[in-house]
Amino acid sequence: MSVIIGAFLVTMQHQAHRIFRMMMICALRKIKIMQGKILGEKVLFQRRFWNC
């Protein structure tokens, strides 16, 4: 009985780890996209400034 519970806990932990990792990757992508947008805006602003 305890073996089944132990295996269940291990699989649950594994799933939780996978989900957590997926969430982390997703969050990092969002941060990168946001940083890219900010950098893009800065570049656009600089271009506009130099075009003046």
Residue pairs with C-beta under 8 A, 6 or more apart in sequence:
none
